[in-house]
Amino acid sequence: MCAGQDILGTAQTGTGKTAAFVLPILDTLARERGRPQPKTCRALILAPTRELASQIADNVKAYGRHMRLSFGVVVGGVKPGPQIRTLSRGVDILIATPGRLEDHMGSGALSLAATKTVVLDEADQMLDLGFFPAIRRIFRSLPREHQTALLSATMPKEIRGLANDLLTNPAEIAVAPVSRPIEAIDQSVRHVDQSAKRDALLEILKAPDLSSAIVFTRTKRGADKVAKQIEAAGHEAAAIHGNKSQGQRQRALDSFRAGRVMVLVATDIAARGIDIDGVSHVVNYELPNVPEAYVHRIGRTARAGRSGVAISLCDPSERGLLKDIEKLIGRRFTADGTVPMEPARAADGPRNPRRRPRRRDTDAPTANAKPANAAGPRNRRAGGPPQRSKTGPSGAHRGRPGEPQNRAAQQQA
């Protein structure tokens, strides 16, 4: 990160974005030698999911283990009391999901008046999850002079529109081509009927080179169903999705990391923010409704320079979704199951604008929420009336659309 200058960064998943923003923050805070005031933070990192926030916190702890800097984590799905006690002392670095952060700001447990650095990690996922109305409110509480870094693995037009609102003359940094899967992943597709997917998946899990696998479904119910089918076939499996409690989600991840569970069945909640070494296979049991999610799903394998395998099961009703993926990644899958991909002649054309179906499982209250005023007038830093989205979440969450975990069963990101 360039000192004092806003950043708009893109990099493929697994290329070290977390280190790219955490290390400069640690260096800057160490040089300033100040101490945070009670109920304040000097640097704020916003993440879309609890899992990603927890992983960033682990990295902050590891990178700064020899530094006398404090950090805190503010996420939903857990009791707010310990978080309030941590904030009462003030922290150098705060890692947070937007909804719970707003809760603490509203209760007076936190002020952003002294925050000088803000990072929005996985900004495109925040867009998909409908977090940007909350993010705009958070930005209005920041001091006028602060540095912002907006980081993403993909850069759709909506993100660029939002960057124009939140950033001032940003330095653009692109580590790798946007939205293109890394070459170390052996990608293939198998055309099977929906009724045959179970048998196809179990066949894949018998591969001699499979050490651990993440299987992605579109729905929460589908994830539970597939996990039970895998266990019935004699494999250890666990499911992770938005209806699971934070404790259940963490135990499933810990078991998978430790090798006690060979297969993790997940919705797109696990498509980012899960950095687990040694995932040999990713299986798309169902193709994602949003093509960019495919890139993030398969990015769970072949991390840190390793190779990996990504296999997609496609039934006839998903052919349109497959074509959208081919256009995005610039490659065409051959018709014969597992053979390598060939270049797609029409891959450089625009994605079909009609095909943006609603997401059926997410960690947000709305499936296709768009950022409020994404292409509208600039609302830089502080001041100005709230920009309310006409396409924001509906129902009970209309007042706080960023993060549903601080409502009802507190089961989302």
C-alpha positions in Angstrom: 0.0 0.0 0.0 1.3 3.5 -0.9 1.5 5.7 2.1 -1.5 8.1 2.3 -2.8 7.3 -1.2 -6.1 5.4 -1.8 -5.6 2.0 -3.4 -7.8 0.0 -5.9 -6.3 -3.4 -6.0 -7.1 -6.6 -7.9 -5.4 -10.0 -7.6 -6.3 -13.6 -8.1 -7.4 -15.5 -5.0 -4.6 -17.2 -3.2 -1.9 -14.6 -4.2 -1.4 -13.0 -0.8 -3.7 -10.0 -0.7 -4.0 -10.2 3.0 -0.3 -9.8 3.5 -0.2 -7.0 1.0 -2.4 -4.8 3.2 -1.7 -6.1 6.7 2.1 -5.7 6.6 2.0 -2.0 5.5 -0.6 -1.3 8.2 1.5 -2.9 10.9 4.6 -0.9 9.7 2.7 2.4 9.7 1.2 1.8 13.1 4.6 0.8 14.5 6.2 4.0 13.1 3.6 6.2 14.6 4.1 4.8 18.1 0.8 6.1 19.3 -1.8 4.3 21.4 -5.5 4.0 20.6 -7.9 6.0 22.7 -10.7 4.1 24.5 -13.5 3.0 22.1 -11.5 3.8 19.0 -9.4 2.0 16.4 -6.5 3.3 14.4 -7.0 1.0 11.4 -10.2 -0.8 10.2 -10.4 -3.9 8.0 -13.9 -4.8 6.7 -14.6 -8.3 5.6 -17.8 -9.9 4.2 -17.9 -13.1 6.3 -17.0 -14.2 9.8 -14.6 -16.8 8.4 -12.6 -14.3 6.4 -12.5 -11.9 9.3 -11.2 -14.7 11.6 -8.6 -15.6 9.0 -7.4 -12.0 8.6 -7.2 -11.8 12.4 -5.0 -14.9 12.5 -2.7 -13.3 9.9 -2.5 -10.0 11.8 -1.6 -11.9 15.0 1.1 -13.9 13.1 2.6 -11.0 11.3 2.6 -8.7 14.3 3.6 -11.3 17.0 6.8 -9.3 17.9 5.0 -5.9 17.9 3.2 -4.3 20.8 0.0 -3.6 18.8 -3.5 -4.6 19.8 -6.3 -5.9 17.6 -9.9 -6.9 17.9 -12.5 -8.9 15.9 -16.1 -7.8 15.6 -18.4 -10.2 13.9 -22.0 -11.4 14.3 -23.1 -14.8 15.5 -21.4 -14.4 18.9 -22.2 -12.5 22.1 -21.4 -8.8 21.9 -20.2 -8.5 25.5 -16.6 -9.6 25.0 -16.3 -7.4 21.9 -17.6 -4.4 23.8 -15.0 -5.0 26.5 -12.2 -5.2 23.9 -13.4 -2.0 22.2 -13.6 -0.2 25.5 -9.8 -0.3 25.8 -9.3 0.8 22.2 -7.4 -1.3 19.5 -4.8 -0.5 16.9 -6.4 -2.7 14.3 -10.1 -3.7 14.2 -11.3 -6.5 11.8 -15.0 -6.4 11.4 -18.1 -7.4 9.4 -20.2 -4.4 8.6 -23.5 -5.2 10.4 -22.0 -5.9 13.8 -19.7 -3.0 13.4 -22.7 -0.7 12.9 -24.3 -2.2 16.0 -21.3 -1.2 18.2 -21.1 2.3 16.6 -24.8 2.8 17.2 -24.6 1.8 20.9 -21.6 4.1 21.5 -19.1 1.2 22.0 -17.0 2.4 19.1 -16.1 5.6 17.4 -14.3 5.9 14.0 -13.2 9.5 14.6 -9.5 8.4 15.0 -9.4 5.8 12.2 -6.8 6.7 9.6 -6.7 3.6 7.5 -9.6 1.5 6.1 -9.4 -1.7 4.0 -12.4 -3.2 2.2 -11.3 -6.8 1.5 -13.2 -8.9 -1.1 -15.2 -5.9 -2.2 -16.9 -7.7 -5.0 -18.4 -10.2 -2.5 -19.6 -7.3 -0.4 -21.4 -6.1 -3.4 -23.0 -9.4 -4.0 -24.1 -9.7 -0.4 -25.7 -6.3 -0.3 -23.3 -4.7 2.2 -22.6 -1.4 0.6 -25.5 0.6 2.1 -24.0 -0.2 5.5 -20.5 0.6 4.2 -21.6 4.0 3.0 -23.0 4.7 6.4 -19.7 3.6 8.0 -17.7 5.8 5.7 -19.7 8.8 6.7 -18.4 8.3 10.3 -14.8 8.4 9.3 -12.6 11.5 9.6 -12.2 13.4 6.4 -8.6 12.6 6.0 -8.0 8.8 5.8 -6.6 6.3 3.5 -8.8 3.7 1.9 -7.8 0.4 0.1 -10.5 -1.4 -1.9 -9.3 -4.9 -2.7 -11.0 -7.5 -4.8 -10.3 -10.7 -6.9 -12.7 -9.5 -9.5 -13.5 -6.0 -10.7 -17.1 -5.8 -12.1 -18.4 -2.4 -13.3 -20.4 -1.9 -10.1 -17.2 -2.1 -8.1 -15.5 0.5 -10.2 -18.5 2.8 -9.8 -18.3 2.3 -6.0 -14.6 3.0 -6.1 -15.3 6.4 -7.8 -17.5 7.2 -4.7 -15.2 6.0 -2.0 -11.7 6.6 -3.4 -9.8 9.8 -4.4 -7.4 9.4 -7.3 -6.5 5.9 -6.3 -3.4 4.0 -7.4 -4.6 1.0 -9.3 -2.6 -2.2 -8.7 -3.3 -5.4 -10.6 -1.2 -8.4 -9.6 -2.8 -10.8 -12.1 -5.5 -10.8 -14.8 -8.9 -10.1 -13.2 -11.3 -13.0 -12.9 -9.1 -15.6 -14.6 -8.4 -18.9 -12.7 -4.8 -19.7 -12.1 -3.2 -22.1 -14.6 -2.2 -24.6 -12.0 -5.8 -25.8 -11.7 -6.9 -28.7 -13.9 -10.4 -27.7 -14.8 -13.0 -30.0 -16.3 -16.8 -30.5 -16.6 -18.9 -33.6 -16.6 -22.3 -33.5 -18.3 -24.7 -35.6 -16.2 -28.4 -35.5 -15.3 -29.3 -34.2 -11.9 -30.3 -37.7 -10.8 -26.8 -39.0 -11.7 -24.8 -36.3 -9.8 -24.7 -38.3 -6.6 -23.0 -41.3 -8.2 -20.7 -39.0 -10.2 -19.6 -37.3 -7.0 -18.9 -40.5 -5.2 -16.9 -41.7 -8.1 -14.8 -38.5 -8.0 -14.2 -39.0 -4.3 -12.6 -42.4 -5.0 -9.8 -40.8 -7.0 -6.4 -42.0 -5.7 -4.9 -38.5 -5.9 -7.7 -37.0 -3.8 -6.5 -36.0 -0.3 -9.3 -33.6 0.6 -12.1 -31.9 -1.3 -14.5 -29.0 -1.0 -17.9 -29.7 -2.7 -20.0 -26.6 -3.5 -23.8 -26.5 -3.7 -26.1 -23.6 -4.4 -28.4 -24.0 -1.4 -28.1 -24.6 2.3 -30.5 -27.6 2.2 -28.5 -29.0 -0.7 -25.3 -28.8 1.3 -26.8 -30.8 4.2 -28.3 -33.4 1.8 -25.0 -33.9 -0.1 -23.0 -34.2 3.1 -25.3 -36.9 4.4 -25.0 -38.8 1.1 -21.2 -38.7 1.3 -21.3 -39.9 4.9 -23.7 -42.7 3.9 -21.1 -43.8 1.3 -18.4 -44.2 4.0 -16.6 -40.9 3.8 -16.2 -38.3 6.6 -18.0 -35.1 5.6 -19.2 -31.9 7.2 -21.4 -29.1 5.9 -20.9 -25.4 6.3 -23.5 -22.7 5.3 -25.3 -19.7 6.6 -27.8 -21.6 8.7 -25.1 -23.1 10.8 -24.1 -21.4 14.0 -20.7 -19.8 14.3 -19.6 -22.7 16.6 -20.8 -25.3 14.1 -19.1 -23.6 11.2 -15.8 -23.2 13.1 -15.8 -26.9 14.2 -16.4 -28.0 10.7 -13.5 -26.0 9.4 -11.2 -27.1 12.2 -12.0 -30.7 11.5 -11.4 -30.2 7.8 -8.1 -28.4 8.4 -7.0 -31.2 10.8 -7.8 -33.9 8.3 -10.5 -35.5 10.5 -13.0 -34.8 7.7 -12.0 -35.5 4.1 -14.9 -33.6 2.4 -16.3 -30.2 3.2 -19.7 -29.5 1.6 -20.3 -25.8 1.4 -22.4 -23.0 -0.2 -20.6 -19.9 -1.6 -20.1 -18.7 2.0 -16.9 -20.8 1.8 -15.9 -19.7 -1.7 -13.7 -17.0 -0.1 -11.8 -16.5 3.1 -10.9 -20.1 3.6 -7.2 -20.7 3.2 -6.5 -24.3 3.8 -3.4 -26.0 2.6 -3.6 -29.3 0.7 -7.1 -29.1 -0.8 -6.5 -31.3 -3.8 -10.0 -31.2 -5.4 -12.9 -28.7 -5.7 -16.2 -30.2 -7.0 -19.0 -27.9 -8.2 -21.9 -30.2 -7.5 -24.1 -27.4 -8.8 -22.8 -24.5 -11.0 -23.0 -21.1 -9.4 -25.6 -18.6 -10.5 -23.0 -15.9 -10.6 -20.0 -16.7 -12.9 -17.5 -14.9 -10.8 -18.3 -17.3 -7.9 -16.8 -20.1 -10.0 -13.4 -18.4 -10.0 -13.5 -18.1 -6.2 -14.8 -21.6 -5.7 -12.0 -23.3 -7.6 -9.5 -20.9 -6.0 -9.8 -23.0 -2.8 -7.4 -25.5 -4.4 -3.9 -24.9 -6.0 -3.0 -22.3 -3.4 0.5 -21.0 -2.8 1.8 -22.4 -6.1 0.4 -25.9 -5.7 -1.6 -27.7 -8.4 -5.2 -28.7 -8.0 -8.2 -30.2 -9.7 -11.6 -28.6 -10.2 -14.5 -30.7 -11.6 -17.9 -29.3 -12.4 -21.1 -31.4 -12.7 -23.4 -29.9 -15.2 -27.0 -31.0 -15.9 -28.9 -29.8 -19.0 -30.6 -27.0 -17.0 -27.2 -25.5 -16.1 -25.8 -25.2 -19.7 -26.5 -21.5 -19.7 -24.6 -21.0 -16.5 -21.7 -23.0 -18.0 -21.6 -20.7 -21.0 -21.4 -17.7 -18.8 -18.5 -19.2 -17.0 -16.7 -19.9 -20.2 -17.1 -16.3 -21.3 -15.8 -15.1 -18.0 -12.7 -17.3 -17.9 -12.0 -17.1 -21.6 -11.9 -20.8 -22.2 -14.3 -23.4 -23.6 -14.9 -26.8 -22.1 -15.0 -29.6 -24.6 -18.1 -31.7 -24.7 -16.2 -34.8 -23.5 -16.2 -34.9 -19.7 -12.8 -34.5 -18.2 -10.6 -33.5 -21.1 -8.6 -30.2 -20.9 -10.2 -26.9 -21.9 -9.6 -25.2 -25.2 -9.8 -21.5 -25.9 -13.2 -20.1 -26.5 -13.5 -17.9 -29.6 -16.3 -15.8 -28.2 -14.8 -15.6 -24.7 -13.9 -11.9 -25.1 -17.4 -10.8 -25.7 -19.6 -9.3 -23.0 -21.4 -11.6 -20.6 -25.0 -12.2 -21.3 -26.7 -9.3 -19.4 -29.9 -11.3 -19.1 -28.3 -14.0 -17.1 -27.9 -12.7 -13.6 -30.3 -14.9 -11.7 -30.8 -14.5 -8.1 -28.5 -16.3 -5.7 -30.4 -18.8 -3.6 -28.0 -19.1 -0.7 -25.9 -16.3 0.7 -24.7 -14.7 3.9 -26.8 -11.6 3.2 -30.5 -10.8 3.3 -30.9 -10.3 -0.4 -29.7 -12.3 -3.4 -29.0 -9.7 -6.0 -28.7 -6.5 -4.0 -26.9 -3.7 -5.8 -24.9 -1.0 -4.1 -26.9 2.1 -3.4 -26.1 4.9 -5.8 -23.3 2.8 -7.4 -23.2 5.1 -10.4 -24.7 8.2 -8.8 -23.2 11.3 -7.4 -20.0 11.1 -5.4 -20.4 11.0 -1.6 -16.8 11.4 -0.6 -15.7 10.8 3.0 -18.0 12.6 5.4 -21.1 14.6 5.1 -24.1 14.5 2.8 -27.4 12.7 3.4 -27.6 8.9 3.4 -27.9 7.4 -0.1 -30.6 4.8 0.2 -30.8 1.9 -2.3 -34.1 1.3 -4.0 -33.0 -2.3 -4.6 -31.8 -3.0 -1.1 -33.0 -5.8 1.2 -36.7 -6.1 1.9 -38.7 -7.1 4.9 -37.5 -6.8 8.5 -33.9 -5.9 7.4 -34.7 -2.7 5.5 -33.2 -0.6 8.2 -29.8 -2.3 8.3 -29.1 -4.2 5.1 -25.4 -5.0 5.6 -25.3 -8.0 7.8 -28.2 -10.1 9.0 -26.3 -11.9 11.7 -27.2 -9.3 14.2 -30.9 -10.1 13.8 -33.2 -13.0 14.3 -31.2 -16.3 14.8 -27.9 -14.4 14.0 -26.9 -17.0 11.6 -25.5 -15.1 8.7 -22.0 -13.6 7.8 
